[in-house]
Structure formats: structure tokens, C-alpha cells
Amino acid sequence: MSADEFLALARALERRHRVEGGKGFRLRDHAADDAGPLRSMDKATANANLEDAIGVLTRRQDMMYAQDRWSLLLIFQAMDAAGKDGAIKHVMSGVNPQGCSVHSFKAPSHEELDHDFLWRCATRLPARGMIGIFNRSYYEEVLVVRVHPQLLAGQPLPDELRHKDIWDERFRDIRNFEQHLHDNGTIVRKIFLHVSRDEQRRRFLERIDEPEKHWKFSERDVAERAHWDRYMECYEDAIKNTASKECPWYVIPADRKWYTRLAVSAVVTEVLASIDVHYPKPTKERAAALAKARASLEAEG
């Protein structure tokens, strides 16, 4: 597949899974096993296309890093075993490590709880020229904390701020925060890897059956399955309230790993193809300095 052919495919996949407004959004309208127009594609072809995507992404990211103007923040959210780690590993495998950072956010520390709920992620935002990847994020504060009210009760907030509108206020704060990032040159793309409950169960059993995957498994993951419906409600509400044209969500089916990785690569590639990134053009002074350096080096020969 040529670069132009892949970019056409990337645009199609990006549009298919993009959510840029909450009106009418329902999570049940997005099937976790949907492969759309690629349902007949075999795994080998998908992997070959992923390699093409990585090639395009690598060159565009190198330009962005050299240009030092834009930054890109990719936020991954999902239920356990949806494939966040695998998608990040495969899609970003060709990216220059100097131009990319990955941060995985676990349960907040005491220091983090002593700040506002956006603080710990704000300290990890990508600098200009960089791609920053958040494996989970501040969205946990309107997802897991909402599913488990005792977590909110344990946070050192003033009592008068624990009211029925707290989630709407947090959605507002997230929208404003992301718009601020957008207005200052950080492109924000949020990706929800949508795995089905049955597929999660299959992957959990696989982790138990294969010794090399035991480290990935936690008994808490099984306990969280009891809250599946509530999580889906909270994900739907979060996406509905924070999707925008400038900072959209992408609901990407996660039951087929090959499709997930190809769709994620399409989102990232399309973003980098949509902005004006290029290698810096030397000024007259810089060109003169380069010519002088060339003459000096050639004289050594």
C-alpha cells in the first residue's frame, strides 16, 4: 500500500470512530467487535498496513520534533484487558524515543490528592515537538471515582464541594483544560478502546492460563466486572460531556487487536497529516554558517 493509499484509509477510519459532540451519542451504537469495511481483511494484511502506518507516522513525528511548534497528547482510556499497552507499544514502535513520552497513571498518591484532580496529569504534558501518551488520565476522576463513591469520600476536599453537581463541574473543568491546551498548540486526541465483556473474560482466562501473563492479572480486575454496566454508563457520560470538534474522542472497537492497532495508527497518522509540520528551513545566516562548515570540512580532505 502506498503512502497516499494508507492516508486515504487512515482518513476513513478516523472519521468512522470520531466523536466530536455529545448530542445523540450512545455507547451501545458502537460495537466492540466492529471492523467496518475491513471485516474481510486478514491479519497478515492488517499487520502490513500497520507497518505502512508506522513508516508514515515516524517521518511526520520526526518533522514535528524538529519543527518544535506543535505537541500531541494522546489519552487512552479503557476497561482492563482492552489492549491499551499493546496498542501503544505497536503503534508507537517507530517513533523516536526522544520525541515521545508515556505516562501510566495508577491510584493517586497522597501528594497528588493534595492538589486539584488535573494537577498530576498537567505536570506530565508534552513539550512542543513531543508526543505525550497518557495510559489512563484525569478521566479516572469521572470514571472509577464515580463508580466507587468511597474514593471521592476519601479525598481531602472541603465538605461543601461534595455536592450533586460535582461531576458536571469536573466535566466543565476538563473541557476548559483541553480547550486551553488546544489554544496553545497541544493537539488533544482521546481514545476509548471499547472491549466487550465477553472478550475481557476470555483475555482474563488467557492471562491465568499462560504463566508469562500472570503478572498482568489482578484479582481486583475480576471484582471490577461486577460494576461493568455502571462503568459503561460513566464512560458514555464522560464522552458525551467532553467530546468537542477541537478535542474529539475516538471509540475504537477493541475485540480484534489487529483492527484496534490499525485504527489507532490511523487516528495518529491523520492528526499528524492534518497539521503543517515540516523540517525547519535555514535562515540566510544559518545557510552561510553551514556553507562555512562545509568548506572547512572539505579543506581537511
Secondary structure, DSSP 8 states (H G I E B T S, - for coil): --HHHHHHHHHHHHHHHEE---TT--GGGS-TT--GGGTT--HHHHHHHHHHHHHHHHHHHHHHHHHTS-EEEEEEEESTTSSHHHHHHHHTTTS-GGGEEEEE--S--HHHHTS-TTHHHHTT---TT-EEEEES-GGGGGTHHHH-HHHHHTS---GGG-STTHHHHHHHHHHHHHHHHHHTTEEEEEEEEE--HHHHHHHHHHHHH-GGGGGG--HHHHHHGGGHHHHHHHHHHHHHHH--SSS-EEEEE-SSHHHHHHHHHHHHHHHHHHS--------HHHHHHHHHHHHHHHHH-
